[in-house]
C-alpha cells in the first residue's frame, strides 16, 4: 500500500508537465486492497498535487464508504461505478486537458479521423451527456459513453480514461489528448476525412494484439 500511494502521487504530478491538467483540477485513482478489503485509492478534493503526501490519499471501499483524513474527490462516484462495472479497470484519470475539454464543450464525439482511435476500443470516442459534476447522473452518463471503450469526453467538462495499470492509464490519457489536439487542428482547415467502417474493423482486429511481446498481453 505505501508503494501504491507513492506511485499514485507521482502519476498525479506528471499531469501538469504532460499538459493534462493544472492546479487542483481533475482526479486519479488506482484499484487496491486495504486490510484485505477491495477498493481504490483516490486523490482528495481540492488539493494541489504538488503538496500531496501519502496520508492525503483516501481509501474508498466498493460500498461507498471511505477511510482517510481528507475528503475524497467530488468525482468519486464515477471512479466507484467504473471499478464495479469494468473489472479490467485498474486505474482511472479524469482531467481538464485543454484540447479534450475544448471538444467536450462542443459536445462532439471524436470520430475515426485517425486509426489510433481504435486504441480506445472502438471506431469513435464518445462524448457523454452533460450532468453537474460529482453527481450520480454524471457517473451514469460516463458509464454509457464508456461502453466498449476505455475513454470518453464529459460534456462541458473534460476527459475520462482508464487502464489496467497507472502507467498504461497515463499513456492512454496522453494519447487521448494528443488525438483531441490533432482533430481540433484538422478541423481548423476543414472537415477531416474519416476512415470507413471496413478499415476501422481491420484496425480494431490488429489492436487485439497491439503491443504484445513474447506472449505478454498488450494494450487493447
Secondary structure by P-SEA (a helix, b strand, c coil): caaaaaaaaaaaaaccccccccccccbbbbbbccccccccccccccccccccccccbbbbcccccccccccccccaaaaaaaaaccccccbbbbcccaaaaaaaaacccccccccccccccccbbbbccccccccaaaaaaaaaaaccccccccccbbbbbbcccaaaaaaaaaaaaaaaaaaaaaaaacccccccaaaaaaaaaaaccccccccccccc
